[in-house]
Amino acid sequence: MPVIDHQRGAVRLLLVLAAVVGGCLLGGYLLIGALLSAGSAESDARDRLLKVEAQEIIRGLESQNPAPGDLGEALVSRVTSHFGVYGEAILRQEVAPGVPADGETAGEIDVRVVRTGQGTALGQPTGPESFTMCVRFRTQWSRDGGIVTTVREIGCP
């Protein structure tokens, strides 16, 4: 019987060692990943423009609640006044005359913007970098959904 107890003890020891080594490897992998992860300054600038700044413009337009016939002009006015403060270039704007049909575009405006982003490398912030991006705002009127405004990045001309 002592041989079987000795074998059981050896198997337990091997399992404990395997768990410790596996835990150390996983912890080391996670630590290295966190230290070496790099966040792009460009994606930071893009995210802040599309997910924060543009959404504030859209919320402002929706809270203004213009009549369907005034929706296109309201979008162009709001976007122009917002980006005009920064001296950004309005590339193109279109406004549908009158009241657009259900689901049709009421207004569309393209803007070229320069924004600064902050990235990370080795877990530390990098210096700020400037990026030029172009975005398109489009608004529609829907009988079912009311004002529907979208923004997306487009290629710069």
Secondary structure, DSSP 8 states (H G I E B T S, - for coil): -HHHHHHHHHHHHHHHHHHHHHHHHHHHHHHHHHHH--B-HHHHHHHIIIIIIHHHHHHHHHHH---GGGHHHHHHHHHHHHHHTTT-EEEEEEE-SSS--TTSEEEEEEEEEEEEE--EETTEE---EEEEEEEEEEEEEETTTEEEEEEEEE---
